[in-house]
Amino acid sequence: MLNRLSLPTLALLAALSGGCGSKSGGAPRISGGGATFVDPIMQKWSGEYKKAKNVEIDYVSKGSGYGITNVTSKNLDFGCSDAPMNAKEVEAAKAAGGEVVHVPVTVGAVAVVYNLPAAKNLTLTGEVLADIYLRKIVKWNDPAILKLNPAADAAALNADITPVARAESSGTSSIFTEYLSKRSPEFAKAVGASKSPKWPAAGVLGKEGNDGVAGHVKDAAGTIGYVELAYAKKNNIPFATLLNKAGKPVTPDAAGVTAAVEAAMKVKQEKEPYSLHPLAFSFTDADGDAAYPIVGASYAMLFKKQPKEKGEVIVAFLKWVAGDGQKFAAELDYAPLPADLTKKAEELLGTVTFE
């Protein structure tokens, strides 16, 4: 398990042990933090790497915005984000320490979870989800929902919908809102793709972290939310079947994630922030009958110029994550990186320099 420590505590420990990556005073120690999307598998990687290499990985799970901010300010050795740095964030990082590389470490599905005892198997579309989060659809027995679920009991579904979203800057929110923006021009104009979306003034409830959204949806009838798949399964929360771009019903499983990733990697990334980074891809609303439509990656971010001793430890860990570490993906409800992406990630890490 990861050591969930505050940054001041981490700094104190680093100082006592001779600094991050120090070979004196105990096991080498590096600090990471950011996306909650990647946290379940990061915990696994941390434990396995400690056993294999005797290196401590401290990961603080507080959202993608936290990862970007704290790697830029050098409070973390590496940050994780499900949304690549935008142009403004790239410039801030350059001013603080130079170029930041984005290394894909995992891919997975964002599940649409709900608490609706009267409907155990729910089918939705991106357009309907957009209208729910725009507060245009406010009842579970709305005609648009009933049309997709003809076997549902309209009377039993006569309940208010409470949409739940992430309260903090979140890559999961970026993935979800990017998908809704692709399916709904109105949503794209009113909210858009963002780590910190501005939801309608009333009716969308904010909760911290994937675990906060999952926990609230699990406990509150009538709610709907979006979480990384592992959080849905861990909490035993029902998740919706979605009609994908091809009009096919799909669920958030590894096969659907892989299909989306393979399709998206064939498309040239011409829009920011993906166009700013060689291994960043938009995996949402991908082509193909089997593609699940809400798929994202988590990227590890680190400065391209690293202090020699510490940097070598960080790069070795991330190369292991992108390679051997992928064997743990399936058991934690992620999809392993395609072999070609693993190779490119390892090559990108090979461009990091040590001073």
LONUTOR-666931 format. One record per residue (C-alpha): x, y, z; residue in one letter; residue number from 1. Coordinates in nm, 3 decimals, m for minus. Layout:
[atom [X; Y; Z]; "a"; NUM]
...
! end
This chain:
[atom [0.000; 0.000; 0.000]; "m"; 1]
[atom [0.109; 0.357; m0.055]; "l"; 2]
[atom [0.217; 0.581; 0.225]; "n"; 3]
[atom [m0.042; 0.863; 0.227]; "r"; 4]
[atom [0.166; 1.139; 0.381]; "l"; 5]
[atom [0.144; 1.514; 0.372]; "s"; 6]
[atom [0.401; 1.706; 0.171]; "l"; 7]
[atom [0.567; 1.854; 0.483]; "p"; 8]
[atom [0.602; 1.503; 0.628]; "t"; 9]
[atom [0.747; 1.376; 0.300]; "l"; 10]
[atom [0.996; 1.660; 0.295]; "a"; 11]
[atom [1.104; 1.582; 0.652]; "l"; 12]
[atom [1.147; 1.214; 0.575]; "l"; 13]
[atom [1.345; 1.297; 0.263]; "a"; 14]
[atom [1.573; 1.523; 0.461]; "a"; 15]
[atom [1.627; 1.261; 0.732]; "l"; 16]
[atom [1.707; 0.992; 0.474]; "s"; 17]
[atom [1.946; 1.207; 0.274]; "g"; 18]
[atom [1.701; 1.320; 0.006]; "g"; 19]
[atom [1.482; 1.154; m0.254]; "c"; 20]
[atom [1.663; 0.876; m0.432]; "g"; 21]
[atom [1.943; 0.874; m0.176]; "s"; 22]
[atom [2.135; 0.548; m0.146]; "k"; 23]
[atom [2.236; 0.631; 0.210]; "s"; 24]
[atom [2.002; 0.625; 0.506]; "g"; 25]
[atom [1.772; 0.347; 0.383]; "g"; 26]
[atom [1.574; 0.268; 0.071]; "a"; 27]
[atom [1.561; 0.527; m0.208]; "p"; 28]
[atom [1.241; 0.732; m0.186]; "r"; 29]
[atom [1.056; 0.929; m0.452]; "i"; 30]
[atom [0.739; 1.133; m0.427]; "s"; 31]
[atom [0.448; 1.142; m0.668]; "g"; 32]
[atom [0.093; 1.266; m0.660]; "g"; 33]
[atom [m0.210; 1.382; m0.849]; "g"; 34]
[atom [m0.477; 1.185; m1.034]; "a"; 35]
[atom [m0.709; 0.962; m0.834]; "t"; 36]
[atom [m0.788; 0.774; m1.159]; "f"; 37]
[atom [m0.451; 0.597; m1.142]; "v"; 38]
[atom [m0.439; 0.559; m0.763]; "d"; 39]
[atom [m0.559; 0.194; m0.731]; "p"; 40]
[atom [m0.293; 0.063; m0.968]; "i"; 41]
[atom [m0.032; 0.308; m0.837]; "m"; 42]
[atom [m0.078; 0.151; m0.495]; "q"; 43]
[atom [m0.013; m0.189; m0.649]; "k"; 44]
[atom [0.293; m0.064; m0.838]; "w"; 45]
[atom [0.430; 0.094; m0.523]; "s"; 46]
[atom [0.412; m0.229; m0.326]; "g"; 47]
[atom [0.547; m0.448; m0.604]; "e"; 48]
[atom [0.835; m0.213; m0.686]; "y"; 49]
[atom [0.932; m0.188; m0.320]; "k"; 50]
[atom [0.956; m0.569; m0.308]; "k"; 51]
[atom [1.148; m0.591; m0.635]; "a"; 52]
[atom [1.382; m0.290; m0.612]; "k"; 53]
[atom [1.364; m0.166; m0.251]; "n"; 54]
[atom [1.249; 0.179; m0.364]; "v"; 55]
[atom [0.978; 0.366; m0.171]; "e"; 56]
[atom [0.707; 0.544; m0.376]; "i"; 57]
[atom [0.496; 0.796; m0.185]; "d"; 58]
[atom [0.186; 0.890; m0.387]; "y"; 59]
[atom [m0.061; 1.159; m0.276]; "v"; 60]
[atom [m0.399; 1.108; m0.449]; "s"; 61]
[atom [m0.565; 1.451; m0.475]; "k"; 62]
[atom [m0.665; 1.503; m0.838]; "g"; 63]
[atom [m0.493; 1.585; m1.166]; "s"; 64]
[atom [m0.477; 1.958; m1.097]; "g"; 65]
[atom [m0.279; 1.881; m0.782]; "y"; 66]
[atom [m0.036; 1.670; m0.983]; "g"; 67]
[atom [0.024; 1.943; m1.240]; "i"; 68]
[atom [0.063; 2.220; m0.983]; "t"; 69]
[atom [0.297; 2.029; m0.755]; "n"; 70]
[atom [0.526; 1.885; m1.019]; "v"; 71]
[atom [0.557; 2.238; m1.164]; "t"; 72]
[atom [0.645; 2.379; m0.822]; "s"; 73]
[atom [0.884; 2.086; m0.764]; "k"; 74]
[atom [0.704; 1.972; m0.452]; "n"; 75]
[atom [0.676; 1.630; m0.621]; "l"; 76]
[atom [0.930; 1.426; m0.815]; "d"; 77]
[atom [0.658; 1.330; m1.064]; "f"; 78]
[atom [0.293; 1.419; m1.100]; "g"; 79]
[atom [0.006; 1.227; m1.255]; "c"; 80]
[atom [m0.277; 1.374; m1.458]; "s"; 81]
[atom [m0.550; 1.231; m1.679]; "d"; 82]
[atom [m0.557; 1.562; m1.868]; "a"; 83]
[atom [m0.228; 1.662; m2.034]; "p"; 84]
[atom [m0.092; 2.006; m1.951]; "m"; 85]
[atom [m0.249; 2.281; m2.160]; "n"; 86]
[atom [m0.045; 2.557; m2.323]; "a"; 87]
[atom [m0.059; 2.784; m2.018]; "k"; 88]
[atom [0.048; 2.501; m1.787]; "e"; 89]
[atom [0.329; 2.403; m2.025]; "v"; 90]
[atom [0.465; 2.758; m2.021]; "e"; 91]
[atom [0.446; 2.775; m1.640]; "a"; 92]
[atom [0.641; 2.451; m1.614]; "a"; 93]
[atom [0.905; 2.574; m1.862]; "k"; 94]
[atom [0.954; 2.886; m1.654]; "a"; 95]
[atom [0.992; 2.676; m1.338]; "a"; 96]
[atom [1.228; 2.409; m1.464]; "g"; 97]
[atom [1.214; 2.348; m1.837]; "g"; 98]
[atom [1.032; 2.096; m2.055]; "e"; 99]
[atom [0.799; 1.845; m1.891]; "v"; 100]
[atom [0.751; 1.505; m2.055]; "v"; 101]
[atom [0.418; 1.322; m2.040]; "h"; 102]
[atom [0.449; 0.945; m2.014]; "v"; 103]
[atom [0.130; 0.736; m2.045]; "p"; 104]
[atom [0.123; 0.485; m1.759]; "v"; 105]
[atom [m0.226; 0.337; m1.773]; "t"; 106]
[atom [m0.552; 0.349; m1.966]; "v"; 107]
[atom [m0.898; 0.280; m1.830]; "g"; 108]
[atom [m1.269; 0.344; m1.849]; "a"; 109]
[atom [m1.477; 0.607; m1.675]; "v"; 110]
[atom [m1.795; 0.435; m1.565]; "a"; 111]
[atom [m2.130; 0.614; m1.532]; "v"; 112]
[atom [m2.253; 0.496; m1.192]; "v"; 113]
[atom [m2.603; 0.539; m1.056]; "y"; 114]
[atom [m2.822; 0.455; m0.759]; "n"; 115]
[atom [m3.164; 0.364; m0.888]; "l"; 116]
[atom [m3.319; 0.058; m0.719]; "p"; 117]
[atom [m3.602; 0.047; m0.976]; "a"; 118]
[atom [m3.359; 0.005; m1.268]; "a"; 119]
[atom [m3.071; m0.238; m1.228]; "k"; 120]
[atom [m2.970; m0.231; m1.595]; "n"; 121]
[atom [m2.970; 0.118; m1.741]; "l"; 122]
[atom [m2.878; 0.224; m2.095]; "t"; 123]
[atom [m2.780; 0.585; m2.167]; "l"; 124]
[atom [m2.624; 0.796; m2.440]; "t"; 125]
[atom [m2.380; 1.084; m2.434]; "g"; 126]
[atom [m2.656; 1.319; m2.541]; "e"; 127]
[atom [m2.879; 1.214; m2.250]; "v"; 128]
[atom [m2.590; 1.241; m2.004]; "l"; 129]
[atom [m2.514; 1.590; m2.131]; "a"; 130]
[atom [m2.874; 1.695; m2.073]; "d"; 131]
[atom [m2.869; 1.545; m1.723]; "i"; 132]
[atom [m2.559; 1.747; m1.631]; "y"; 133]
[atom [m2.702; 2.057; m1.799]; "l"; 134]
[atom [m3.011; 2.004; m1.578]; "r"; 135]
[atom [m3.241; 1.978; m1.879]; "k"; 136]
[atom [m3.331; 1.622; m1.776]; "i"; 137]
[atom [m3.418; 1.619; m1.407]; "v"; 138]
[atom [m3.639; 1.308; m1.365]; "k"; 139]
[atom [m3.548; 0.942; m1.409]; "w"; 140]
[atom [m3.871; 0.882; m1.603]; "n"; 141]
[atom [m3.789; 1.149; m1.862]; "d"; 142]
[atom [m3.903; 1.033; m2.208]; "p"; 143]
[atom [m3.545; 1.036; m2.338]; "a"; 144]
[atom [m3.442; 0.786; m2.068]; "i"; 145]
[atom [m3.753; 0.571; m2.110]; "l"; 146]
[atom [m3.695; 0.552; m2.485]; "k"; 147]
[atom [m3.355; 0.395; m2.421]; "l"; 148]
[atom [m3.497; 0.164; m2.154]; "n"; 149]
[atom [m3.835; 0.045; m2.287]; "p"; 150]
[atom [m3.870; m0.228; m2.024]; "a"; 151]
[atom [m3.843; 0.022; m1.738]; "a"; 152]
[atom [m4.142; 0.101; m1.517]; "d"; 153]
[atom [m4.213; 0.470; m1.570]; "a"; 154]
[atom [m4.407; 0.503; m1.245]; "a"; 155]
[atom [m4.127; 0.342; m1.043]; "a"; 156]
[atom [m3.878; 0.582; m1.200]; "l"; 157]
[atom [m4.070; 0.893; m1.096]; "n"; 158]
[atom [m3.777; 1.029; m0.895]; "a"; 159]
[atom [m3.547; 1.330; m0.913]; "d"; 160]
[atom [m3.199; 1.293; m1.063]; "i"; 161]
[atom [m2.907; 1.428; m0.861]; "t"; 162]
[atom [m2.592; 1.444; m1.076]; "p"; 163]
[atom [m2.265; 1.420; m0.884]; "v"; 164]
[atom [m1.935; 1.562; m1.013]; "a"; 165]
[atom [m1.581; 1.607; m0.889]; "r"; 166]
[atom [m1.537; 1.907; m0.660]; "a"; 167]
[atom [m1.165; 1.958; m0.729]; "e"; 168]
[atom [m0.959; 1.996; m1.047]; "s"; 169]
[atom [m0.985; 1.650; m1.196]; "s"; 170]
[atom [m0.863; 1.464; m1.500]; "g"; 171]
[atom [m1.162; 1.233; m1.470]; "t"; 172]
[atom [m1.384; 1.539; m1.509]; "s"; 173]
[atom [m1.178; 1.639; m1.813]; "s"; 174]
[atom [m1.232; 1.298; m1.974]; "i"; 175]
[atom [m1.604; 1.298; m1.894]; "f"; 176]
[atom [m1.671; 1.654; m2.010]; "t"; 177]
[atom [m1.463; 1.601; m2.324]; "e"; 178]
[atom [m1.691; 1.309; m2.412]; "y"; 179]
[atom [m2.009; 1.506; m2.342]; "l"; 180]
[atom [m1.877; 1.797; m2.548]; "s"; 181]
[atom [m1.823; 1.565; m2.844]; "k"; 182]
[atom [m2.181; 1.434; m2.820]; "r"; 183]
[atom [m2.361; 1.760; m2.743]; "s"; 184]
[atom [m2.285; 2.096; m2.908]; "p"; 185]
[atom [m2.493; 2.265; m2.641]; "e"; 186]
[atom [m2.283; 2.109; m2.365]; "f"; 187]
[atom [m1.964; 2.204; m2.551]; "a"; 188]
[atom [m2.076; 2.567; m2.558]; "k"; 189]
[atom [m2.218; 2.587; m2.205]; "a"; 190]
[atom [m1.959; 2.381; m2.013]; "v"; 191]
[atom [m1.692; 2.238; m2.242]; "g"; 192]
[atom [m1.406; 2.000; m2.171]; "a"; 193]
[atom [m1.233; 2.100; m1.849]; "s"; 194]
[atom [m1.059; 1.970; m1.538]; "k"; 195]
[atom [m1.268; 2.224; m1.343]; "s"; 196]
[atom [m1.596; 2.254; m1.534]; "p"; 197]
[atom [m1.843; 2.527; m1.444]; "k"; 198]
[atom [m2.163; 2.331; m1.396]; "w"; 199]
[atom [m2.511; 2.487; m1.394]; "p"; 200]
[atom [m2.559; 2.700; m1.085]; "a"; 201]
[atom [m2.797; 2.458; m0.913]; "a"; 202]
[atom [m2.835; 2.086; m0.904]; "g"; 203]
[atom [m2.486; 1.936; m0.960]; "v"; 204]
[atom [m2.331; 1.812; m0.636]; "l"; 205]
[atom [m1.951; 1.818; m0.596]; "g"; 206]
[atom [m1.751; 1.550; m0.414]; "k"; 207]
[atom [m1.374; 1.512; m0.367]; "e"; 208]
[atom [m1.200; 1.236; m0.558]; "g"; 209]
[atom [m1.322; 0.929; m0.743]; "n"; 210]
[atom [m1.378; 0.769; m0.404]; "d"; 211]
[atom [m1.590; 1.064; m0.286]; "g"; 212]
[atom [m1.816; 1.050; m0.592]; "v"; 213]
[atom [m1.846; 0.670; m0.569]; "a"; 214]
[atom [m1.921; 0.678; m0.197]; "g"; 215]
[atom [m2.195; 0.938; m0.235]; "h"; 216]
[atom [m2.364; 0.764; m0.527]; "v"; 217]
[atom [m2.355; 0.435; m0.338]; "k"; 218]
[atom [m2.532; 0.590; m0.038]; "d"; 219]
[atom [m2.783; 0.828; m0.201]; "a"; 220]
[atom [m3.078; 0.708; m0.407]; "a"; 221]
[atom [m3.147; 0.897; m0.729]; "g"; 222]
[atom [m2.785; 0.997; m0.788]; "t"; 223]
[atom [m2.567; 0.956; m1.095]; "i"; 224]
[atom [m2.193; 1.016; m1.125]; "g"; 225]
[atom [m1.874; 0.931; m1.311]; "y"; 226]
[atom [m1.578; 0.739; m1.168]; "v"; 227]
[atom [m1.286; 0.529; m1.283]; "e"; 228]
[atom [m1.412; 0.172; m1.321]; "l"; 229]
[atom [m1.214; 0.029; m1.028]; "a"; 230]
[atom [m1.404; 0.257; m0.788]; "y"; 231]
[atom [m1.739; 0.139; m0.923]; "a"; 232]
[atom [m1.645; m0.225; m0.880]; "k"; 233]
[atom [m1.485; m0.175; m0.540]; "k"; 234]
[atom [m1.804; m0.013; m0.412]; "n"; 235]
[atom [m2.035; m0.257; m0.595]; "n"; 236]
[atom [m2.224; 0.026; m0.768]; "i"; 237]
[atom [m2.425; m0.039; m1.086]; "p"; 238]
[atom [m2.290; 0.131; m1.399]; "f"; 239]
[atom [m2.471; 0.216; m1.720]; "a"; 240]
[atom [m2.441; 0.059; m2.061]; "t"; 241]
[atom [m2.367; 0.334; m2.314]; "l"; 242]
[atom [m2.444; 0.357; m2.683]; "l"; 243]
[atom [m2.112; 0.435; m2.847]; "n"; 244]
[atom [m2.033; 0.642; m3.156]; "k"; 245]
[atom [m2.134; 0.349; m3.377]; "a"; 246]
[atom [m2.466; 0.317; m3.191]; "g"; 247]
[atom [m2.365; m0.011; m3.025]; "k"; 248]
[atom [m2.434; m0.086; m2.657]; "p"; 249]
[atom [m2.105; m0.125; m2.469]; "v"; 250]
[atom [m1.992; m0.157; m2.108]; "t"; 251]
[atom [m1.669; m0.028; m1.950]; "p"; 252]
[atom [m1.459; m0.344; m1.978]; "d"; 253]
[atom [m1.097; m0.396; m2.083]; "a"; 254]
[atom [m1.191; m0.501; m2.436]; "a"; 255]
[atom [m1.388; m0.179; m2.489]; "g"; 256]
[atom [m1.098; 0.028; m2.356]; "v"; 257]
[atom [m0.845; m0.147; m2.580]; "t"; 258]
[atom [m1.068; m0.099; m2.886]; "a"; 259]
[atom [m1.097; 0.273; m2.812]; "a"; 260]
[atom [m0.722; 0.314; m2.757]; "v"; 261]
[atom [m0.629; 0.132; m3.076]; "e"; 262]
[atom [m0.874; 0.339; m3.281]; "a"; 263]
[atom [m0.767; 0.672; m3.129]; "a"; 264]
[atom [m0.395; 0.607; m3.178]; "m"; 265]
[atom [m0.456; 0.602; m3.555]; "k"; 266]
[atom [m0.591; 0.958; m3.546]; "v"; 267]
[atom [m0.352; 1.254; m3.567]; "k"; 268]
[atom [m0.395; 1.468; m3.255]; "q"; 269]
[atom [m0.444; 1.822; m3.384]; "e"; 270]
[atom [m0.619; 1.985; m3.088]; "k"; 271]
[atom [m0.471; 2.110; m2.763]; "e"; 272]
[atom [m0.372; 1.981; m2.518]; "p"; 273]
[atom [m0.303; 1.653; m2.701]; "y"; 274]
[atom [m0.115; 1.817; m2.987]; "s"; 275]
[atom [0.136; 1.959; m2.738]; "l"; 276]
[atom [0.268; 1.618; m2.627]; "h"; 277]
[atom [0.390; 1.334; m2.852]; "p"; 278]
[atom [0.224; 1.051; m2.656]; "l"; 279]
[atom [m0.100; 1.220; m2.554]; "a"; 280]
[atom [m0.423; 1.102; m2.716]; "f"; 281]
[atom [m0.794; 1.176; m2.693]; "s"; 282]
[atom [m0.952; 0.835; m2.637]; "f"; 283]
[atom [m1.311; 0.955; m2.590]; "t"; 284]
[atom [m1.592; 0.880; m2.839]; "d"; 285]
[atom [m1.362; 0.664; m3.050]; "a"; 286]
[atom [m1.464; 0.489; m3.372]; "d"; 287]
[atom [m1.551; 0.120; m3.385]; "g"; 288]
[atom [m1.833; m0.112; m3.284]; "d"; 289]
[atom [m1.648; m0.238; m2.975]; "a"; 290]
[atom [m1.508; 0.093; m2.845]; "a"; 291]
[atom [m1.627; 0.211; m2.504]; "y"; 292]
[atom [m1.679; 0.589; m2.538]; "p"; 293]
[atom [m1.541; 0.729; m2.208]; "i"; 294]
[atom [m1.179; 0.618; m2.198]; "v"; 295]
[atom [m0.878; 0.806; m2.070]; "g"; 296]
[atom [m0.511; 0.770; m1.988]; "a"; 297]
[atom [m0.312; 0.876; m1.687]; "s"; 298]
[atom [0.017; 1.046; m1.766]; "y"; 299]
[atom [0.318; 1.066; m1.540]; "a"; 300]
[atom [0.475; 1.410; m1.574]; "m"; 301]
[atom [0.836; 1.490; m1.491]; "l"; 302]
[atom [1.091; 1.750; m1.589]; "f"; 303]
[atom [1.310; 1.640; m1.877]; "k"; 304]
[atom [1.618; 1.763; m1.689]; "k"; 305]
[atom [1.665; 1.571; m1.365]; "q"; 306]
[atom [1.923; 1.566; m1.085]; "p"; 307]
[atom [2.139; 1.261; m1.157]; "k"; 308]
[atom [2.082; 1.036; m0.853]; "e"; 309]
[atom [1.715; 1.114; m0.797]; "k"; 310]
[atom [1.630; 1.131; m1.167]; "g"; 311]
[atom [1.773; 0.788; m1.241]; "e"; 312]
[atom [1.552; 0.636; m0.971]; "v"; 313]
[atom [1.239; 0.811; m1.105]; "i"; 314]
[atom [1.304; 0.709; m1.466]; "v"; 315]
[atom [1.380; 0.349; m1.371]; "a"; 316]
[atom [1.049; 0.327; m1.183]; "f"; 317]
[atom [0.846; 0.478; m1.467]; "l"; 318]
[atom [1.010; 0.250; m1.724]; "k"; 319]
[atom [0.913; m0.047; m1.506]; "w"; 320]
[atom [0.557; 0.091; m1.476]; "v"; 321]
[atom [0.520; 0.128; m1.855]; "a"; 322]
[atom [0.666; m0.219; m1.912]; "g"; 323]
[atom [0.653; m0.495; m1.651]; "d"; 324]
[atom [0.405; m0.302; m1.437]; "g"; 325]
[atom [0.135; m0.341; m1.702]; "q"; 326]
[atom [0.084; m0.706; m1.604]; "k"; 327]
[atom [m0.113; m0.583; m1.302]; "f"; 328]
[atom [m0.362; m0.379; m1.509]; "a"; 329]
[atom [m0.633; m0.637; m1.574]; "a"; 330]
[atom [m0.672; m0.747; m1.212]; "e"; 331]
[atom [m0.739; m0.384; m1.114]; "l"; 332]
[atom [m0.987; m0.314; m1.399]; "d"; 333]
[atom [m0.753; m0.118; m1.622]; "y"; 334]
[atom [m0.637; m0.216; m1.969]; "a"; 335]
[atom [m0.265; m0.268; m2.031]; "p"; 336]
[atom [m0.092; m0.019; m2.256]; "l"; 337]
[atom [m0.062; m0.148; m2.614]; "p"; 338]
[atom [0.288; m0.280; m2.685]; "a"; 339]
[atom [0.359; 0.004; m2.928]; "d"; 340]
[atom [0.267; 0.265; m2.668]; "l"; 341]
[atom [0.482; 0.094; m2.405]; "t"; 342]
[atom [0.778; 0.103; m2.644]; "k"; 343]
[atom [0.723; 0.471; m2.720]; "k"; 344]
[atom [0.686; 0.552; m2.349]; "a"; 345]
[atom [1.017; 0.382; m2.273]; "e"; 346]
[atom [1.181; 0.571; m2.561]; "e"; 347]
[atom [1.044; 0.903; m2.433]; "l"; 348]
[atom [1.184; 0.830; m2.086]; "l"; 349]
[atom [1.517; 0.762; m2.256]; "g"; 350]
[atom [1.531; 1.131; m2.357]; "t"; 351]
[atom [1.539; 1.246; m1.994]; "v"; 352]
[atom [1.879; 1.392; m1.908]; "t"; 353]
[atom [2.060; 1.386; m1.576]; "f"; 354]
[atom [2.273; 1.668; m1.438]; "e"; 355]
! end
